[in-house]
Amino acid sequence: MIYKDIIKPLLSINQFTVEHLAEAMTKELNKKYTRSSLNGKFSRDTLTMKECQAIAKILGYHIAFIKNK
Protein backbone atom coordinates (compact mmCIF):
# COMPACT_ATOMS: atom_id res chain seq x y z
CA MET A 1 0.00 0.00 0.00
CA ILE A 2 1.51 3.28 -1.14
CA TYR A 3 0.25 5.26 1.87
CA LYS A 4 1.54 3.00 4.61
CA ASP A 5 4.84 2.23 2.91
CA ILE A 6 5.74 5.53 1.27
CA ILE A 7 3.52 8.53 1.99
CA LYS A 8 2.95 8.11 5.74
CA PRO A 9 6.70 7.97 6.55
CA LEU A 10 7.33 11.00 4.30
CA LEU A 11 4.56 12.94 6.04
CA SER A 12 6.10 12.12 9.39
CA ILE A 13 9.65 13.05 8.33
CA ASN A 14 8.42 16.37 6.96
CA GLN A 15 6.10 17.05 9.91
CA PHE A 16 2.96 17.13 7.75
CA THR A 17 -0.50 16.00 8.74
CA VAL A 18 -2.99 14.57 6.27
CA GLU A 19 -5.09 17.69 6.85
CA HIS A 20 -2.16 19.96 5.93
CA LEU A 21 -1.46 17.79 2.88
CA ALA A 22 -5.10 18.07 1.78
CA GLU A 23 -4.92 21.87 1.97
CA ALA A 24 -1.71 21.96 -0.04
CA MET A 25 -3.11 19.54 -2.65
CA THR A 26 -6.21 21.70 -3.02
CA LYS A 27 -3.96 24.64 -3.91
CA GLU A 28 -1.62 22.59 -6.12
CA LEU A 29 -4.27 20.76 -8.16
CA ASN A 30 -7.14 23.28 -8.00
CA LYS A 31 -9.45 20.54 -6.77
CA LYS A 32 -10.97 20.27 -3.30
CA TYR A 33 -9.25 17.72 -1.05
CA THR A 34 -10.08 17.08 2.59
CA ARG A 35 -8.50 14.90 5.25
CA SER A 36 -11.41 12.52 4.85
CA SER A 37 -11.19 12.32 1.05
CA LEU A 38 -7.44 11.66 1.18
CA ASN A 39 -7.84 9.03 3.88
CA GLY A 40 -10.42 7.33 1.66
CA LYS A 41 -8.04 7.37 -1.30
CA PHE A 42 -5.26 6.01 0.90
CA SER A 43 -7.40 3.18 2.31
CA ARG A 44 -8.76 2.22 -1.13
CA ASP A 45 -5.30 2.68 -2.72
CA THR A 46 -6.79 4.83 -5.49
CA LEU A 47 -4.34 7.73 -5.79
CA THR A 48 -3.71 8.83 -9.36
CA MET A 49 -0.22 9.41 -10.71
CA LYS A 50 -1.01 13.14 -10.85
CA GLU A 51 -1.92 13.08 -7.16
CA CYS A 52 1.24 11.14 -6.29
CA GLN A 53 3.34 13.66 -8.20
CA ALA A 54 1.62 16.52 -6.38
CA ILE A 55 2.26 14.89 -3.00
CA ALA A 56 5.92 14.38 -3.89
CA LYS A 57 6.24 18.01 -5.01
CA ILE A 58 4.53 19.34 -1.89
CA LEU A 59 6.87 17.33 0.33
CA GLY A 60 9.95 18.39 -1.66
CA TYR A 61 10.56 15.19 -3.61
CA HIS A 62 10.14 13.93 -7.17
CA ILE A 63 9.18 10.58 -8.62
CA ALA A 64 11.68 8.82 -10.86
CA PHE A 65 11.46 5.64 -12.89
CA ILE A 66 14.81 3.92 -12.83
CA LYS A 67 15.44 0.91 -15.06
CA ASN A 68 16.42 -2.26 -13.22
CA LYS A 69 19.84 -3.62 -14.03
MODELLER restraints for C-alpha pairs under 7 A, 6 or more apart:
rsr = mdl.restraints
at = mdl.atoms
rsr.add(forms.Gaussian(group=physical.xy_distance, feature=features.Distance(at['CA:1:A'], at['CA:45:A']), mean=6.53, stdev=0.5))
rsr.add(forms.Gaussian(group=physical.xy_distance, feature=features.Distance(at['CA:3:A'], at['CA:42:A']), mean=5.64, stdev=0.5))
rsr.add(forms.Gaussian(group=physical.xy_distance, feature=features.Distance(at['CA:11:A'], at['CA:17:A']), mean=6.51, stdev=0.5))
rsr.add(forms.Gaussian(group=physical.xy_distance, feature=features.Distance(at['CA:14:A'], at['CA:59:A']), mean=6.87, stdev=0.5))
rsr.add(forms.Gaussian(group=physical.xy_distance, feature=features.Distance(at['CA:18:A'], at['CA:35:A']), mean=5.61, stdev=0.5))
rsr.add(forms.Gaussian(group=physical.xy_distance, feature=features.Distance(at['CA:19:A'], at['CA:34:A']), mean=6.58, stdev=0.5))
rsr.add(forms.Gaussian(group=physical.xy_distance, feature=features.Distance(at['CA:19:A'], at['CA:35:A']), mean=4.68, stdev=0.5))
rsr.add(forms.Gaussian(group=physical.xy_distance, feature=features.Distance(at['CA:22:A'], at['CA:33:A']), mean=5.04, stdev=0.5))
rsr.add(forms.Gaussian(group=physical.xy_distance, feature=features.Distance(at['CA:22:A'], at['CA:34:A']), mean=5.14, stdev=0.5))
rsr.add(forms.Gaussian(group=physical.xy_distance, feature=features.Distance(at['CA:22:A'], at['CA:35:A']), mean=5.80, stdev=0.5))
rsr.add(forms.Gaussian(group=physical.xy_distance, feature=features.Distance(at['CA:22:A'], at['CA:38:A']), mean=6.84, stdev=0.5))
rsr.add(forms.Gaussian(group=physical.xy_distance, feature=features.Distance(at['CA:23:A'], at['CA:33:A']), mean=6.71, stdev=0.5))
rsr.add(forms.Gaussian(group=physical.xy_distance, feature=features.Distance(at['CA:25:A'], at['CA:33:A']), mean=6.60, stdev=0.5))
rsr.add(forms.Gaussian(group=physical.xy_distance, feature=features.Distance(at['CA:25:A'], at['CA:54:A']), mean=6.74, stdev=0.5))
rsr.add(forms.Gaussian(group=physical.xy_distance, feature=features.Distance(at['CA:26:A'], at['CA:32:A']), mean=4.97, stdev=0.5))
rsr.add(forms.Gaussian(group=physical.xy_distance, feature=features.Distance(at['CA:26:A'], at['CA:33:A']), mean=5.38, stdev=0.5))
rsr.add(forms.Gaussian(group=physical.xy_distance, feature=features.Distance(at['CA:28:A'], at['CA:54:A']), mean=6.89, stdev=0.5))
rsr.add(forms.Gaussian(group=physical.xy_distance, feature=features.Distance(at['CA:41:A'], at['CA:47:A']), mean=5.83, stdev=0.5))
rsr.add(forms.Gaussian(group=physical.xy_distance, feature=features.Distance(at['CA:53:A'], at['CA:62:A']), mean=6.88, stdev=0.5))
rsr.add(forms.Gaussian(group=physical.xy_distance, feature=features.Distance(at['CA:53:A'], at['CA:63:A']), mean=6.62, stdev=0.5))
rsr.add(forms.Gaussian(group=physical.xy_distance, feature=features.Distance(at['CA:56:A'], at['CA:62:A']), mean=5.37, stdev=0.5))
rsr.add(forms.Gaussian(group=physical.xy_distance, feature=features.Distance(at['CA:56:A'], at['CA:63:A']), mean=6.89, stdev=0.5))
